[in-house]
Each structure stands twice: as C-alpha cells, then as structure tokens.
C-alpha cells in the first residue's frame, strides 16, 4: 500500500494518533476481504456487550455523542476489501449519519455515509500482522454492520478503538430503544 518507491505512508500513531491532516493517505494495512470470507491473519474477537441495556457502560450517552461528533481518523477498507485508505469519521447528529471523508470536513466530491438506524451491530477485533521489518503489529478493527455492507475501520490505538466501540454501541442502543424523531442525540 506504499508509493511506487515502496515507501509506506506514516501511521496514525507516528503522527500523534488523532492529529488532524488535510490530505488522505493510503494506509500500510494489508487489504482484507469481507469479514464474511475466510480470515487468514490472527483475529481476536471481543464480545459486543457494551452499550446493551443489561451491560454497564463506562461512558454516558452525552459523552458518547460528543466523542462521535468530534470525529477521528481511521483506516477504512474499500467495500470490496481490496485496499485501505485513511478517512475522517464523525457522526452528524442532525441527520443521524455516520459520515466519512478524505478531509476533516464534508467534501461534496468524496463523502460516504451510513444512517445510524441502519447499523445492525458494531463489533471489535484485533488484527495481528507483521510489518516490513518483520516486527509484529496489531491493528484494532471496528466492524460496523448494516444489512447491505460491513464497514471495516482500523486504528493502531487500542484506546481510540475501545472508545469508539463503546460510544457507537451506546448510541446504537439508545436509537434502537427510543424514537429518533425526538432529536435527543443533539446535546444541549
């Protein structure tokens, strides 16, 4: 996934994790197929219990919404799973969309989205691979499933993955339990 010279782009952790950049770079992640296909790298699945009515969450709904609304950079696989790109993700609380773009703001030429009420499940896994120098590397992957597709997002930062996993599950739990038309996701 590097350039023609074989040089890999910088990773998010080498840039301070959530540092903001105005350009998208291809990631150094190995492309993965759809999660429904066989997985050759070692994957460790965590149970998606956070945010469900019978589970205790460590962050409240307001903090979850604020975290998702602020946005962050993730690596995103294409829908076919053949390449990976760096994308900015955020939640638009007025239109109830999970949005991604190659920039930190809405870009009309390149912007994708998924309605929050279309999301069926959010799971988290760890993907272990070996980098170009032979050292083990772990990526923390969020799988956001809808009826039509599975969004695969990855980060090198476990804390960021865990925070987004819990925040998305909190918001999804709220949406599936309540009427979205009330506009309750917009903080005061």
Secondary structure, 3 states (H helix, E strand, C coil): CCCCCCCCCCCCHHHCCCCCCCCCCECCCCCCCCCCCCCCCEEEEECCCCCCCCCCCCCCHHHHHHHHHHCEEEEEECCCCCCEEEEEEEEECCCCEEEEECCCCCCCCCEEEEEHHHEEEEEEEEEEEECCCCCEEEEEEEEEEECCCEEEEEECCHHHHHHHHHHHHHHHHHHHHCCHHHCCCCCC
